[in-house]
Amino acid sequence: QVQLVESGGGLVQAGGSLRLSCAASGSIFSPNTMGWYRQALGKQRELVADISSSGGRINYADSVQGRFTISRDNAKNTVYLEMNGLKPEETAVYYCRLNIGLRNYWGQGTQVTVSS
């Protein structure tokens, strides 16, 4: 059983910063990919960024490139998302995802609200 617990969401003014964390527990095998997705009200869930277990492969959505940074600590099975220059349109529930082979595990999500 794999569990993911996100933290770090909240309310921030436009242009501000937040750091999200996602801690995974349970049977976690490598290689794997951990990532962050977001879903705004009435919209589809979209990839924000993901990172391979080696850290050698990192993907960012074009809209966050240069403002967000994803990282991970394998000793803690934790992935982080540093978000800078936040925009009101980035208000959403942010979800953590762990991919191991053909299986995907999701966290419950953390709300990020960016006020204008």
FISE-474047 format. One record per residue (C-alpha): x, y, z; residue in three letters; residue number from 0. Coordinates in pm, 1 decimal. Layout:
N
         x         y         z  residuo  num
         X         Y         Z      ALA  NUM
...
***
This chain:
116
         x         y         z  residuo  num
       0.0       0.0       0.0      GLN    0
     134.3     338.9     -98.9      VAL    1
      21.5     662.8      59.4      GLN    2
     100.3    1017.4     -44.4      LEU    3
      52.8    1313.8     185.1      VAL    4
      79.6    1665.4      50.3      GLU    5
     139.8    1980.1     250.8      SER    6
     231.3    2343.0     198.6      GLY    7
     -70.8    2481.8      19.2      GLY    8
    -241.5    2801.0     123.8      GLY    9
    -334.3    3153.1      31.0      LEU   10
     -75.8    3381.0    -127.3      VAL   11
     -83.9    3711.4    -310.9      GLN   12
      -2.7    3731.7    -677.3      ALA   13
     372.4    3728.4    -727.0      GLY   14
     425.4    3538.5    -404.8      GLY   15
     581.7    3201.6    -336.3      SER   16
     484.3    2869.6    -184.5      LEU   17
     661.8    2541.6    -131.2      ARG   18
     467.3    2218.4    -158.5      LEU   19
     583.6    1888.3     -13.9      SER   20
     463.8    1535.5     -76.9      CYS   21
     578.3    1247.1     139.4      ALA   22
     531.2     893.9      13.3      ALA   23
     515.0     587.2     234.4      SER   24
     469.0     216.6     177.8      GLY   25
     612.1     -11.5     -88.8      SER   26
     801.9     227.1    -311.3      ILE   27
    1020.6      77.4    -580.0      PHE   28
    1264.5     236.1    -816.9      SER   29
    1270.9     346.8   -1080.9      PRO   30
     973.7     572.1   -1036.1      ASN   31
     853.8     918.4   -1118.5      THR   32
     706.2    1168.5    -876.6      MET   33
     524.6    1475.0    -991.3      GLY   34
     277.5    1750.2    -931.6      TRP   35
     -47.5    1808.0   -1113.8      TYR   36
    -309.8    2072.3   -1062.2      ARG   37
    -678.4    2101.9   -1125.8      GLN   38
    -859.7    2431.6   -1130.0      ALA   39
   -1233.0    2449.1   -1082.2      LEU   40
   -1407.8    2333.8   -1397.7      GLY   41
   -1085.9    2237.9   -1573.6      LYS   42
    -896.9    1920.2   -1641.9      GLN   43
    -609.8    1806.4   -1428.2      ARG   44
    -278.4    1904.7   -1583.7      GLU   45
      84.9    1823.7   -1531.0      LEU   46
     285.7    2091.9   -1357.3      VAL   47
     617.8    1912.0   -1321.9      ALA   48
     763.2    1567.7   -1265.1      ASP   49
    1099.1    1418.0   -1181.3      ILE   50
    1247.4    1073.4   -1219.6      SER   51
    1384.2     881.2    -923.0      SER   52
    1741.1     945.2   -1037.9      SER   53
    1664.6    1313.9   -1083.7      GLY   54
    1803.2    1286.3   -1432.3      GLY   55
    1475.7    1360.2   -1604.7      ARG   56
    1264.9    1660.8   -1516.3      ILE   57
     964.5    1794.0   -1705.4      ASN   58
     787.3    2123.4   -1658.9      TYR   59
     471.2    2260.5   -1810.0      ALA   60
     558.7    2548.9   -2038.5      ASP   61
     350.9    2783.6   -1824.9      SER   62
     564.6    2729.1   -1513.5      VAL   63
     909.4    2693.8   -1671.6      GLN   64
    1150.5    2930.1   -1502.1      GLY   65
     923.1    3000.9   -1204.7      ARG   66
     868.4    2658.4   -1047.0      PHE   67
    1133.1    2411.6    -934.8      THR   68
    1072.6    2045.4    -860.2      ILE   69
    1312.5    1842.7    -648.8      SER   70
    1311.9    1524.0    -447.1      ARG   71
    1480.8    1362.0    -150.4      ASP   72
    1485.8     988.1    -207.3      ASN   73
    1599.1     915.3     147.4      ALA   74
    1273.1    1071.0     265.1      LYS   75
    1061.0     961.0     -32.3      ASN   76
     956.6    1321.2     -62.4      THR   77
     907.5    1548.2    -360.9      VAL   78
     896.7    1925.9    -340.3      TYR   79
     761.4    2198.8    -561.5      LEU   80
     896.6    2548.4    -513.5      GLU   81
     657.8    2793.9    -674.0      MET   82
     758.3    3152.8    -736.0      ASN   83
     581.9    3434.0    -915.8      GLY   84
     242.1    3278.6    -860.6      LEU   85
     -48.0    3404.4   -1068.6      LYS   86
    -419.6    3415.0    -983.9      PRO   87
    -494.5    3173.7   -1268.4      GLU   88
    -278.4    2917.9   -1091.1      GLU   89
    -535.0    2882.8    -817.3      THR   90
    -609.6    2512.0    -805.8      ALA   91
    -588.8    2194.1    -606.7      VAL   92
    -237.3    2060.3    -644.3      TYR   93
    -197.7    1684.6    -644.3      TYR   94
     107.4    1470.9    -595.8      CYS   95
     148.3    1163.6    -813.4      ARG   96
     381.7     866.1    -782.4      LEU   97
     424.3     645.5   -1087.5      ASN   98
     578.4     302.1   -1047.3      ILE   99
     566.0     102.1   -1366.1      GLY  100
     202.7      80.2   -1473.2      LEU  101
      66.2     202.8   -1139.1      ARG  102
     -16.9     556.7   -1042.9      ASN  103
     -77.7     669.7    -687.6      TYR  104
    -232.9    1003.9    -599.7      TRP  105
    -243.1    1219.7    -292.3      GLY  106
    -554.9    1390.9    -165.6      GLN  107
    -446.4    1729.7    -293.2      GLY  108
    -364.1    2062.0    -136.0      THR  109
    -538.9    2387.1    -217.9      GLN  110
    -335.4    2675.5    -353.7      VAL  111
    -516.9    3006.3    -380.9      THR  112
    -351.3    3307.1    -541.5      VAL  113
    -522.8    3638.8    -478.5      SER  114
    -496.4    3930.8    -718.4      SER  115
***
